Amino acid sequence: ERLSYGEVDARANRLARVLIGAGVGPESLVAVLLPRSVDLVVALLAVVKAGGGYVPVDPAYPLERIEYVLSDAVPVCVLALSDRAVTLPVHIPVIEIDQVSVGAVSGAPVTDAERLVPLAPQNIAYVIYTSGSTGRPKGVLVPHRNVARLFANTEGYFDFGRGDVWTMFHSYAFDFSVWELWGPLLYGGTLVVVDYFTSRSPEAFRQLLVDERVTVLNQTPSAFYQLDEVDRSAGSADVEPAGTSKVTDLALRTVVFGGEALELKRLSGWYSRHADTAPRLVNMYGITETTVHVSWRVLDAELAASA
């Protein structure tokens, strides 16, 4: 399913008005329990437009964790599908987005005049649950200004634009997804939502990168190592004698690492087939509490060889 920005915006605005009618506003939370799809993107946008903060609840997570997150976050409601496999607590209202009637609801932009109270930069944009130092998940409340600052502070390092195609590869309950989701939408690019099964198959995922002409790839190192092996087997590049590479089927121009420590020496195979700038590999890292990324370093073949 493919949607234009206008279609996404109108759908999100209609759902946002439904949420406002259900009591969602600034500093209130909405749990989102949806599979990876365009509906997920619309739902997350709708929560933010209504003024609320979204709490991602991945349907693939163990039931015990889902129950804990819902009981701890105390959301106003849960956005879900009618055919969900997860049984939700009866005391939390559920809005089934495939059943709710929005035919008579306006798709025009939502304004502060419609929200319960005006939305401010310090209001919560989302709450992501981490493992926590005690072993029990803990919710990290992240305001809008932190996400805006993330992209404002990294804009000079990248040349993201409307021609870029990004993937949302990771679970939306993992904070790396914040970068993957809001990056392309902020810069007017194309967002490709990767379904769960494709994300678990390096072969299928590499084919998706080729088919969708993806230019911006965000990966944890462990996921990239698997993709690297598939890429090697596919023989995606013709290595020139001078050491440059001519990529014949991948359109990647930037690969951003994050989420875990990177082993530089494991990139040597990749650099034997791809030039330093085709694509450019960038190592970034941060924690949920610091809003995704706090470090930045451009990598190259020489650095990988010296590790």
KOLMAR-77415 format. One line per field, with one value per residue: residue number from 0; residue in one letter; x, y, z negated of N, C-alpha, C in turn. Coordinates in pm, whole numbers, always signed. Layout:
BEGIN
k	(NUM;...)
r	(A;...)
nc1	(X;...)
nc2	(Y;...)
nc3	(Z;...)
cac1	(X;...)
cac2	(Y;...)
cac3	(Z;...)
cc1	(X;...)
cc2	(Y;...)
cc3	(Z;...)
//
This chain:
BEGIN
k	(0;1;2;3;4;5;6;7;8;9;10;11;12;13;14;15;16;17;18;19;20;21;22;23;24;25;26;27;28;29;30;31;32;33;34;35;36;37;38;39;40;41;42;43;44;45;46;47;48;49;50;51;52;53;54;55;56;57;58;59;60;61;62;63;64;65;66;67;68;69;70;71;72;73;74;75;76;77;78;79;80;81;82;83;84;85;86;87;88;89;90;91;92;93;94;95;96;97;98;99;100;101;102;103;104;105;106;107;108;109;110;111;112;113;114;115;116;117;118;119;120;121;122;123;124;125;126;127;128;129;130;131;132;133;134;135;136;137;138;139;140;141;142;143;144;145;146;147;148;149;150;151;152;153;154;155;156;157;158;159;160;161;162;163;164;165;166;167;168;169;170;171;172;173;174;175;176;177;178;179;180;181;182;183;184;185;186;187;188;189;190;191;192;193;194;195;196;197;198;199;200;201;202;203;204;205;206;207;208;209;210;211;212;213;214;215;216;217;218;219;220;221;222;223;224;225;226;227;228;229;230;231;232;233;234;235;236;237;238;239;240;241;242;243;244;245;246;247;248;249;250;251;252;253;254;255;256;257;258;259;260;261;262;263;264;265;266;267;268;269;270;271;272;273;274;275;276;277;278;279;280;281;282;283;284;285;286;287;288;289;290;291;292;293;294;295;296;297;298;299;300;301;302;303;304;305;306)
r	(E;R;L;S;Y;G;E;V;D;A;R;A;N;R;L;A;R;V;L;I;G;A;G;V;G;P;E;S;L;V;A;V;L;L;P;R;S;V;D;L;V;V;A;L;L;A;V;V;K;A;G;G;G;Y;V;P;V;D;P;A;Y;P;L;E;R;I;E;Y;V;L;S;D;A;V;P;V;C;V;L;A;L;S;D;R;A;V;T;L;P;V;H;I;P;V;I;E;I;D;Q;V;S;V;G;A;V;S;G;A;P;V;T;D;A;E;R;L;V;P;L;A;P;Q;N;I;A;Y;V;I;Y;T;S;G;S;T;G;R;P;K;G;V;L;V;P;H;R;N;V;A;R;L;F;A;N;T;E;G;Y;F;D;F;G;R;G;D;V;W;T;M;F;H;S;Y;A;F;D;F;S;V;W;E;L;W;G;P;L;L;Y;G;G;T;L;V;V;V;D;Y;F;T;S;R;S;P;E;A;F;R;Q;L;L;V;D;E;R;V;T;V;L;N;Q;T;P;S;A;F;Y;Q;L;D;E;V;D;R;S;A;G;S;A;D;V;E;P;A;G;T;S;K;V;T;D;L;A;L;R;T;V;V;F;G;G;E;A;L;E;L;K;R;L;S;G;W;Y;S;R;H;A;D;T;A;P;R;L;V;N;M;Y;G;I;T;E;T;T;V;H;V;S;W;R;V;L;D;A;E;L;A;A;S;A)
nc1	(+85;+58;+90;+31;+176;-33;-252;-176;-166;-433;-569;-445;-518;-796;-815;-686;-872;-1070;-936;-900;-1164;-1194;-1067;-795;-503;-244;+20;-114;-136;-127;-155;-12;-79;+2;+64;+355;+295;+122;-89;+16;+196;+16;-133;+58;+125;-127;-170;+27;-60;-301;-206;-120;+106;+269;+272;+458;+363;+471;+323;+456;+586;+635;+343;+341;+514;+375;+141;+253;+359;+125;-14;+159;+195;-60;-250;-475;-622;-611;-477;-561;-606;-904;-877;-674;-428;-364;-486;-637;-638;-952;-1025;-913;-994;-1041;-961;-1044;-887;-954;-1221;-1339;-1546;-1482;-1580;-1732;-1562;-1342;-1059;-882;-602;-517;-574;-455;-677;-864;-758;-740;-587;-343;-66;+271;+634;+761;+592;+501;+615;+653;+667;+903;+973;+1243;+1482;+1573;+1767;+1715;+1616;+1350;+1115;+1135;+973;+1064;+1019;+988;+1013;+868;+1054;+1302;+1318;+1300;+1534;+1723;+1722;+1775;+2033;+2178;+2149;+2342;+2529;+2435;+2277;+1997;+1695;+1411;+1442;+1531;+1499;+1388;+1408;+1189;+1295;+1335;+1175;+902;+896;+1148;+1398;+1552;+1381;+1258;+1429;+1425;+1158;+1067;+1263;+1255;+994;+1018;+1197;+1069;+1100;+1072;+914;+964;+794;+901;+791;+747;+837;+997;+1196;+1326;+1457;+1748;+1799;+1551;+1521;+1739;+1665;+1440;+1560;+1683;+1463;+1302;+1472;+1626;+1786;+1874;+1981;+1924;+2074;+2123;+2442;+2454;+2243;+2330;+2565;+2462;+2325;+2542;+2672;+2486;+2487;+2748;+2731;+2551;+2696;+2702;+2854;+3097;+3426;+3669;+4008;+4143;+4040;+3799;+3439;+3169;+2852;+2587;+2319;+2225;+2102;+2196;+2314;+2379;+2455;+2352;+2467;+2355;+2234;+2384;+2717;+2970;+3172;+3450;+3633;+3479;+3374;+3542;+3505;+3281;+3385;+3565;+3415;+3269;+3298;+3434;+3258;+3027;+2804;+2823;+2933;+2823;+2886;+2680;+2550;+2358;+2141;+1809;+1730;+1873;+1767;+1793;+2047;+2383;+2644;+2874;+3039;+3218;+3296;+3559;+3743;+4011;+4006;+3857;+4031;+4238;+4149)
nc2	(-119;+216;+551;+899;+1207;+1383;+1209;+1055;+1259;+1353;+1122;+1086;+1323;+1292;+1068;+1176;+1362;+1193;+1081;+1306;+1350;+1132;+1204;+1251;+1442;+1697;+1575;+1343;+988;+750;+420;+230;-42;-209;-386;-363;-131;+87;+182;+194;+411;+619;+609;+675;+934;+1050;+1042;+1222;+1454;+1493;+1579;+1414;+1170;+898;+551;+295;-36;-327;-582;-823;-863;-1037;-1142;-1084;-864;-676;-645;-537;-289;-155;-140;+15;+254;+361;+444;+665;+539;+257;+209;-15;-312;-480;-754;-841;-1045;-1026;-1016;-755;-555;-519;-280;-71;+154;+65;+165;+62;+86;+0;-21;+209;+486;+737;+883;+1122;+1295;+1570;+1610;+1813;+2020;+1980;+2203;+2408;+2516;+2317;+2118;+1977;+2130;+2382;+2263;+2219;+2261;+2127;+1923;+1572;+1359;+1089;+772;+543;+216;+85;-175;-124;-59;-224;-450;-456;-321;+27;+334;+588;+922;+1133;+1456;+1673;+1871;+1752;+1565;+1733;+1875;+1673;+1628;+1886;+1925;+1735;+1789;+1926;+1731;+1556;+1521;+1505;+1470;+1531;+1341;+1115;+775;+600;+330;+190;-14;-131;-241;-44;+0;+33;+273;+354;+359;+605;+784;+662;+687;+961;+1100;+1069;+1174;+1434;+1549;+1521;+1290;+947;+692;+360;+109;-167;-492;-733;-999;-969;-814;-1001;-1158;-1149;-1186;-1131;-871;-737;-756;-597;-349;-313;-320;-103;+106;+215;+475;+570;+396;+257;+82;-162;-278;-565;-649;-546;-691;-938;-861;-775;-1017;-1143;-960;-994;-1254;-1208;-1067;-789;-582;-464;-483;-244;-224;-13;-1;+116;+92;-21;-2;-202;-260;-174;+126;+271;+552;+642;+483;+440;+355;+232;+186;-25;-148;-115;-332;-255;-398;-588;-473;-484;-666;-557;-311;-406;-447;-218;+132;+396;+609;+518;+325;+598;+518;+566;+591;+603;+665;+624;+660;+580;+773;+995;+1064;+896;+946;+1044;+1049;+1071;+957;+937;+661;+465;+264;+246;+297;+78;-130;-84;-157)
nc3	(+0;+88;-8;+36;-90;-139;-166;-390;-581;-593;-681;-930;-1060;-1082;-1251;-1470;-1560;-1648;-1863;-2027;-2094;-2257;-2480;-2467;-2502;-2542;-2748;-2810;-2751;-2481;-2405;-2146;-1961;-1711;-1402;-1183;-945;-708;-853;-1108;-1093;-1040;-1278;-1480;-1402;-1435;-1713;-1802;-1670;-1799;-2033;-2229;-2385;-2237;-2322;-2232;-2175;-2098;-1912;-1892;-2124;-2441;-2624;-2896;-2918;-2765;-2917;-3149;-3059;-2978;-3221;-3371;-3224;-3207;-2992;-2813;-2619;-2390;-2071;-1824;-1617;-1505;-1471;-1637;-1803;-2064;-2393;-2556;-2861;-3024;-3137;-2999;-2749;-2407;-2085;-1782;-1493;-1243;-1250;-1348;-1275;-1048;-848;-847;-968;-977;-762;-772;-886;-1233;-1499;-1777;-1891;-1883;-2039;-2372;-2547;-2458;-2262;-2358;-2323;-2533;-2601;-2620;-2364;-2310;-2485;-2559;-2655;-2828;-2916;-3170;-3468;-3679;-3574;-3532;-3302;-3222;-3175;-2951;-2923;-2657;-2534;-2278;-2199;-2229;-2021;-1800;-1840;-1804;-1523;-1432;-1528;-1388;-1126;-976;-925;-742;-422;-390;-202;+20;+216;+96;-16;-284;-526;-768;-975;-1226;-1534;-1643;-1909;-1988;-2036;-1816;-1606;-1615;-1489;-1238;-1158;-1189;-1054;-756;-718;-812;-630;-391;-246;-122;-301;-378;-522;-689;-701;-969;-910;-683;-794;-942;-765;-605;-330;-204;-291;-177;+90;+86;+39;+283;+463;+379;+406;+194;+16;-229;-496;-811;-1067;-1324;-1429;-1446;-1282;-1040;-989;-909;-678;-529;-476;-309;-103;-11;+91;+292;+474;+539;+644;+881;+841;+891;+1023;+899;+653;+608;+615;+815;+775;+867;+816;+566;+418;+212;+25;-224;-527;-850;-1163;-1478;-1817;-1928;-2014;-1764;-1571;-1418;-1258;-1137;-918;-707;-493;-365;-275;-90;+128;+172;+226;+11;+6;+121;+28;-216;-536;-865;-1204;-1475;-1803;-2102;-2388;-2504;-2688;-2610;-2371;-2120;-1940;-2024;-1948;-1665;-1382;-1087;-884;-725;-484;-560;-835;-923;-855;-1029;-1273)
cac1	(+0;+135;+13;+98;+177;-168;-339;-134;-203;-578;-606;-397;-600;-928;-798;-650;-996;-1135;-862;-935;-1298;-1182;-999;-649;-448;-107;+58;-182;-70;-205;-79;-32;-49;-28;+174;+423;+209;+91;-178;+100;+246;-99;-169;+158;+104;-254;-151;+102;-145;-401;-136;-78;+232;+241;+344;+461;+348;+491;+243;+544;+644;+566;+222;+374;+570;+266;+55;+325;+367;-9;-50;+248;+176;-198;-291;-617;-682;-519;-509;-533;-692;-1010;-837;-549;-411;-336;-600;-606;-713;-1087;-1047;-855;-1070;-970;-1012;-1003;-878;-1017;-1365;-1388;-1605;-1425;-1631;-1781;-1461;-1259;-919;-802;-504;-567;-518;-459;-814;-940;-698;-790;-507;-242;+49;+396;+753;+798;+496;+550;+592;+639;+726;+957;+1013;+1371;+1492;+1589;+1882;+1669;+1565;+1209;+1106;+1105;+930;+1138;+932;+1066;+931;+881;+1174;+1419;+1320;+1333;+1676;+1800;+1737;+1839;+2176;+2243;+2118;+2463;+2612;+2372;+2208;+1870;+1603;+1290;+1476;+1576;+1407;+1431;+1332;+1161;+1333;+1332;+1050;+872;+914;+1292;+1408;+1611;+1270;+1226;+1512;+1380;+1023;+1050;+1361;+1201;+875;+1063;+1265;+989;+1141;+982;+932;+923;+775;+942;+712;+824;+902;+1105;+1305;+1395;+1521;+1844;+1783;+1432;+1542;+1828;+1587;+1355;+1646;+1702;+1335;+1251;+1579;+1649;+1910;+1916;+1959;+1959;+2089;+2208;+2553;+2425;+2159;+2410;+2657;+2387;+2301;+2672;+2697;+2397;+2537;+2868;+2688;+2479;+2790;+2632;+2939;+3215;+3537;+3767;+4147;+4189;+3983;+3665;+3340;+3059;+2736;+2498;+2177;+2187;+2101;+2234;+2415;+2415;+2417;+2372;+2466;+2313;+2169;+2477;+2857;+3009;+3304;+3500;+3702;+3382;+3333;+3643;+3446;+3194;+3469;+3633;+3321;+3206;+3384;+3407;+3147;+2917;+2754;+2899;+2892;+2835;+2859;+2615;+2509;+2298;+2046;+1674;+1722;+1935;+1695;+1846;+2189;+2465;+2777;+2875;+3173;+3221;+3388;+3616;+3812;+4137;+3973;+3816;+4150;+4330;+4085)
cac2	(+0;+339;+671;+1028;+1286;+1436;+1101;+1025;+1371;+1356;+1009;+1111;+1431;+1237;+984;+1265;+1421;+1085;+1070;+1422;+1322;+1027;+1261;+1257;+1576;+1709;+1507;+1214;+886;+655;+300;+192;-184;-236;-443;-266;-105;+228;+216;+229;+547;+708;+610;+750;+1075;+1096;+1065;+1345;+1564;+1516;+1641;+1312;+1100;+758;+445;+182;-169;-418;-705;-940;-875;-1131;-1090;-1030;-729;-590;-616;-448;-155;-94;-108;+120;+379;+408;+525;+702;+435;+178;+198;-152;-367;-567;-895;-858;-1171;-994;-982;-634;-537;-470;-146;+30;+166;+30;+222;-25;+183;-53;-21;+341;+560;+871;+939;+1259;+1371;+1653;+1574;+1936;+2024;+1996;+2323;+2415;+2551;+2193;+2032;+2002;+2247;+2401;+2174;+2293;+2181;+2044;+1814;+1439;+1311;+944;+704;+413;+136;+17;-287;-70;-110;-324;-565;-430;-212;+160;+423;+712;+1023;+1219;+1567;+1712;+1952;+1663;+1507;+1844;+1906;+1564;+1651;+2016;+1912;+1643;+1830;+1965;+1615;+1478;+1600;+1439;+1551;+1468;+1230;+1000;+667;+542;+215;+175;-155;-179;-233;+92;+7;+53;+416;+378;+382;+748;+838;+602;+733;+1106;+1154;+1087;+1261;+1571;+1601;+1503;+1172;+832;+598;+223;+36;-305;-582;-812;-1117;-922;-767;-1118;-1230;-1062;-1199;-1056;-729;-682;-743;-480;-232;-300;-291;+29;+203;+279;+554;+590;+273;+263;-56;-203;-354;-708;-667;-514;-802;-1038;-803;-775;-1152;-1164;-872;-1060;-1367;-1159;-1011;-669;-478;-501;-410;-195;-243;+98;-15;+173;-8;+24;-75;-220;-275;-100;+271;+330;+657;+659;+380;+491;+252;+277;+86;-115;-126;-158;-391;-199;-496;-669;-398;-497;-732;-461;-214;-470;-446;-87;+247;+463;+705;+460;+440;+643;+452;+658;+527;+690;+587;+699;+582;+634;+893;+1109;+1076;+819;+957;+1148;+1046;+1070;+939;+882;+549;+437;+136;+253;+285;-60;-214;-60;-200)
cac3	(+0;+100;-39;+53;-213;-159;-215;-527;-667;-612;-766;-1066;-1118;-1119;-1369;-1581;-1613;-1724;-1988;-2110;-2146;-2359;-2597;-2450;-2488;-2592;-2871;-2824;-2671;-2401;-2369;-2006;-1945;-1571;-1324;-1098;-830;-693;-965;-1222;-1072;-1058;-1420;-1557;-1367;-1492;-1857;-1817;-1627;-1904;-2145;-2325;-2365;-2203;-2391;-2140;-2233;-1985;-1927;-1896;-2257;-2531;-2686;-3029;-2901;-2718;-3032;-3241;-2999;-2983;-3359;-3421;-3150;-3230;-2877;-2799;-2536;-2308;-1929;-1783;-1512;-1559;-1465;-1712;-1875;-2205;-2477;-2631;-2986;-2997;-3192;-2911;-2625;-2285;-1960;-1672;-1384;-1122;-1273;-1385;-1164;-1035;-724;-865;-1042;-889;-744;-773;-995;-1370;-1559;-1923;-1932;-1896;-2141;-2508;-2582;-2354;-2263;-2376;-2297;-2648;-2621;-2584;-2228;-2319;-2599;-2519;-2770;-2817;-3009;-3304;-3542;-3775;-3502;-3500;-3205;-3274;-3068;-2934;-2866;-2567;-2484;-2137;-2172;-2218;-1886;-1710;-1860;-1743;-1380;-1412;-1557;-1294;-988;-906;-896;-636;-319;-368;-123;+76;+302;+19;-53;-412;-575;-911;-985;-1363;-1609;-1684;-2053;-2004;-2008;-1685;-1514;-1616;-1380;-1111;-1123;-1176;-959;-621;-717;-832;-512;-271;-170;-117;-412;-349;-647;-667;-784;-1065;-852;-596;-879;-997;-654;-537;-185;-163;-319;-75;+212;+68;+59;+428;+530;+341;+430;+65;+13;-368;-571;-952;-1110;-1434;-1371;-1433;-1163;-922;-963;-833;-547;-463;-427;-194;+3;+43;+170;+410;+570;+583;+701;+959;+780;+988;+979;+816;+519;+601;+652;+897;+726;+980;+785;+446;+437;+84;+18;-364;-624;-985;-1266;-1609;-1901;-1997;-1977;-1630;-1556;-1293;-1174;-1064;-798;-602;-377;-296;-206;+23;+240;+186;+198;-117;+19;+199;-46;-333;-662;-978;-1332;-1573;-1919;-2211;-2468;-2498;-2772;-2541;-2244;-2007;-1906;-2085;-1888;-1519;-1323;-951;-875;-593;-476;-636;-976;-947;-843;-1142;-1398)
cc1	(+88;+45;+97;+99;+37;-263;-305;-183;-352;-624;-565;-480;-737;-916;-762;-776;-1077;-1068;-892;-1072;-1298;-1106;-849;-605;-306;-90;-26;-118;-170;-114;-114;+16;-90;+91;+238;+346;+191;-4;-99;+149;+133;-135;-72;+145;-22;-242;-81;+18;-253;-339;-84;+60;+201;+330;+346;+456;+355;+410;+328;+605;+569;+448;+252;+428;+461;+177;+122;+327;+232;-48;+34;+222;+39;-244;-440;-690;-571;-568;-468;-622;-794;-969;-706;-547;-392;-465;-562;-689;-848;-1108;-987;-937;-984;-1038;-957;-1005;-937;-1169;-1422;-1436;-1549;-1476;-1674;-1680;-1371;-1116;-828;-705;-569;-497;-527;-599;-899;-885;-751;-719;-402;-123;+177;+516;+793;+701;+552;+515;+574;+702;+773;+1009;+1144;+1375;+1506;+1703;+1843;+1621;+1418;+1203;+1075;+1071;+1010;+1050;+1016;+977;+958;+1013;+1299;+1431;+1356;+1481;+1765;+1825;+1801;+1991;+2249;+2227;+2244;+2553;+2559;+2306;+2076;+1776;+1487;+1322;+1518;+1462;+1465;+1352;+1307;+1174;+1310;+1194;+1026;+873;+1062;+1321;+1479;+1502;+1229;+1301;+1460;+1246;+1017;+1150;+1303;+1080;+914;+1121;+1190;+1027;+1034;+1017;+878;+915;+802;+863;+802;+902;+1015;+1224;+1385;+1465;+1617;+1831;+1665;+1451;+1634;+1752;+1494;+1436;+1667;+1573;+1285;+1353;+1607;+1784;+1964;+1879;+2007;+1962;+2164;+2323;+2521;+2338;+2241;+2509;+2588;+2360;+2430;+2703;+2611;+2444;+2661;+2828;+2619;+2573;+2738;+2720;+3053;+3331;+3639;+3908;+4194;+4132;+3847;+3566;+3224;+2937;+2631;+2352;+2134;+2196;+2146;+2337;+2462;+2366;+2451;+2362;+2420;+2260;+2261;+2618;+2888;+3152;+3359;+3561;+3604;+3328;+3430;+3589;+3359;+3279;+3548;+3545;+3262;+3306;+3343;+3284;+3027;+2875;+2851;+2844;+2921;+2798;+2801;+2568;+2446;+2207;+1911;+1663;+1783;+1879;+1777;+1998;+2259;+2606;+2766;+3018;+3160;+3328;+3447;+3695;+3940;+4110;+3935;+3936;+4242;+4273;+4144)
cc2	(+123;+460;+795;+1101;+1341;+1332;+1064;+1134;+1373;+1242;+1031;+1220;+1379;+1153;+1069;+1326;+1317;+1072;+1187;+1402;+1216;+1076;+1268;+1402;+1580;+1649;+1383;+1117;+798;+537;+263;+49;-225;-304;-335;-251;+45;+273;+257;+373;+648;+720;+693;+900;+1130;+1126;+1198;+1467;+1596;+1584;+1540;+1257;+955;+664;+324;+49;-269;-546;-831;-960;-978;-1065;-1025;-887;-632;-549;-519;-305;-85;-56;+6;+254;+442;+498;+557;+594;+361;+181;+59;-190;-461;-714;-922;-991;-1150;-957;-864;-624;-470;-326;-35;+37;+136;+95;+136;+56;+132;-57;+118;+416;+702;+941;+1084;+1348;+1446;+1602;+1695;+1935;+2049;+2117;+2317;+2449;+2426;+2103;+2070;+2120;+2262;+2307;+2256;+2202;+2089;+1931;+1682;+1404;+1159;+895;+567;+342;+63;-97;-239;-134;-218;-450;-553;-314;-79;+250;+552;+811;+1122;+1330;+1598;+1783;+1865;+1605;+1614;+1878;+1800;+1592;+1785;+2004;+1820;+1686;+1864;+1849;+1533;+1573;+1532;+1530;+1470;+1347;+1105;+902;+599;+414;+231;+25;-211;-169;-90;+109;+24;+196;+449;+410;+529;+818;+789;+656;+882;+1168;+1174;+1180;+1407;+1631;+1576;+1384;+1063;+738;+462;+150;-112;-397;-673;-925;-1078;-876;-882;-1201;-1136;-1068;-1117;-906;-666;-662;-623;-352;-205;-254;-150;+140;+285;+350;+573;+465;+291;+121;-67;-282;-501;-736;-644;-625;-909;-988;-804;-912;-1184;-1082;-933;-1174;-1323;-1103;-883;-567;-538;-419;-372;-216;-135;+92;+50;+66;+54;-59;-82;-228;-206;+50;+344;+442;+682;+539;+433;+374;+313;+161;-5;-89;-186;-215;-350;-303;-580;-596;-415;-563;-640;-364;-276;-470;-309;+25;+315;+554;+648;+325;+484;+576;+547;+584;+629;+602;+680;+606;+652;+766;+1016;+1127;+1027;+831;+1069;+1153;+1032;+1054;+875;+774;+537;+306;+134;+235;+141;-155;-201;-111;-332)
cc3	(+0;+77;-12;-82;-243;-216;-359;-622;-696;-703;-911;-1134;-1162;-1246;-1491;-1643;-1691;-1860;-2082;-2173;-2255;-2482;-2588;-2428;-2540;-2731;-2901;-2725;-2597;-2367;-2224;-1989;-1805;-1503;-1238;-967;-814;-804;-1088;-1210;-1095;-1206;-1503;-1528;-1433;-1640;-1879;-1777;-1731;-2025;-2245;-2296;-2334;-2283;-2298;-2215;-2118;-2007;-1937;-2035;-2341;-2601;-2821;-3018;-2855;-2834;-3128;-3187;-3008;-3125;-3414;-3354;-3176;-3113;-2880;-2721;-2462;-2164;-1883;-1665;-1574;-1559;-1537;-1785;-2024;-2277;-2566;-2758;-2959;-3044;-3105;-2782;-2503;-2166;-1847;-1543;-1254;-1134;-1300;-1261;-1159;-910;-734;-937;-945;-883;-740;-891;-1132;-1432;-1712;-1973;-1951;-2006;-2279;-2570;-2474;-2373;-2268;-2353;-2411;-2676;-2568;-2439;-2228;-2448;-2552;-2644;-2741;-2919;-3152;-3380;-3642;-3707;-3469;-3401;-3273;-3156;-3068;-2859;-2785;-2512;-2337;-2109;-2161;-2078;-1784;-1718;-1796;-1596;-1350;-1430;-1460;-1149;-909;-867;-778;-537;-285;-289;-68;+163;+228;-11;-176;-439;-725;-937;-1125;-1426;-1653;-1836;-2089;-1958;-1876;-1582;-1510;-1503;-1246;-1065;-1095;-1080;-820;-617;-733;-704;-381;-187;-170;-232;-370;-483;-620;-759;-866;-998;-757;-679;-939;-889;-582;-385;-135;-184;-215;+56;+204;+89;+208;+494;+502;+360;+304;+66;-128;-447;-714;-1007;-1242;-1370;-1350;-1312;-1036;-889;-879;-691;-464;-402;-304;-75;+69;+136;+299;+515;+628;+652;+782;+906;+886;+933;+883;+676;+502;+641;+727;+859;+836;+943;+656;+473;+311;+99;-125;-445;-762;-1083;-1398;-1691;-1979;-1946;-1840;-1632;-1419;-1200;-1092;-940;-683;-476;-296;-214;-91;+147;+268;+152;+67;-111;+93;+141;-156;-457;-778;-1106;-1429;-1689;-2022;-2289;-2465;-2575;-2706;-2400;-2125;-1989;-1983;-2023;-1736;-1469;-1185;-945;-735;-599;-558;-785;-1010;-945;-963;-1274;-1447)
//
